[in-house]
């Protein structure tokens, strides 16, 4: 990392016993900003946080009481984005040559949002200048790869124990996001990569349950799911992956990053939603793999 590391990159919050075939993942809610990273940045400590999925790990902390593990990042998304391929890297950011297997031409790299991002939200440049490529590769080796190894183990363990695994990839979106072609602003977006990462029935029920709680819910637009949803969703093998995006306007002041009074109510609604989704899977889960074919 360029300096001695004295912090935990991520952790798994485990239930007393796993009772439901779900794994929850919060890869973008990390809020530990190493000082050497802040020193590299041209942004102030507040502005650099604009890419965070603010407090999403806290919104989903009840899942452990419901019987599911939660993997949460402590490193910030601006430092390293594990919802990307391992080597989506922009050569213009670094001193030194990238490895030949690096993907330097993806749309995400072009947009400044690669594995080691160049920008935070609203197109703000993170770094003062180039930095050694070895630092980027070290982040991938010491954080990205162990993070995904941990996520794979949780999914595999769940699949072995229950005969299926349902990954819920937990994110938030800016409060001003609206549906394409309309002025409607959804409270939630459920992403299943247009039916390829999870059974259609699972997505349908997730949308329906949130709507029953009074929320405006969209599916796949404008967020269908990222690398994690795409990579781990294999519904015909009983491996389902859904991305859930929560409108930050529901629970946090995006200017001050202070939780709104409705935070606890939203957290409670999410617990209700997850419990109901788990009951549906318990009753009808045997049909989910067929629904995706």
HELIX and SHEET records of a PDB file:
HELIX    1   1 UNK A   35  UNK A   40  1                                   6    
HELIX    2   2 UNK A   47  UNK A   51  5                                   5    
HELIX    3   3 UNK A   56  UNK A   59  1                                   4    
HELIX    4   4 UNK A   63  UNK A   66  1                                   4    
HELIX    5   5 UNK A   91  UNK A   93  5                                   3    
HELIX    6   6 UNK A  107  UNK A  110  1                                   4    
HELIX    7   7 UNK A  121  UNK A  123  5                                   3    
HELIX    8   8 UNK A  133  UNK A  139  1                                   7    
HELIX    9   9 UNK A  140  UNK A  144  3                                   5    
HELIX   10  10 UNK A  145  UNK A  162  1                                  18    
HELIX   11  11 UNK A  200  UNK A  212  1                                  13    
HELIX   12  12 UNK A  227  UNK A  232  1                                   6    
HELIX   13  13 UNK A  235  UNK A  237  5                                   3    
HELIX   14  14 UNK A  248  UNK A  250  5                                   3    
HELIX   15  15 UNK A  263  UNK A  284  1                                  22    
HELIX   16  16 UNK A  285  UNK A  287  5                                   3    
HELIX   17  17 UNK A  288  UNK A  291  1                                   4    
SHEET    1   A 7 UNK A  10  UNK A  13  0                                        
SHEET    2   A 7 UNK A  69  UNK A  73 -1                                        
SHEET    3   A 7 UNK A  22  UNK A  26  1                                        
SHEET    4   A 7 UNK A 165  UNK A 173  1                                        
SHEET    5   A 7 UNK A 239  UNK A 247  1                                        
SHEET    6   A 7 UNK A 188  UNK A 191 -1                                        
SHEET    7   A 7 UNK A 217  UNK A 219  1                                        
SHEET    1   B 2 UNK A  94  UNK A  95  0                                        
SHEET    2   B 2 UNK A 131  UNK A 132  1                                        
SHEET    1   C 2 UNK A 119  UNK A 120  0                                        
SHEET    2   C 2 UNK A 124  UNK A 125 -1                                        
SHEET    1   D 2 UNK A 252  UNK A 253  0                                        
SHEET    2   D 2 UNK A 258  UNK A 259 -1                                        
END                                                                             
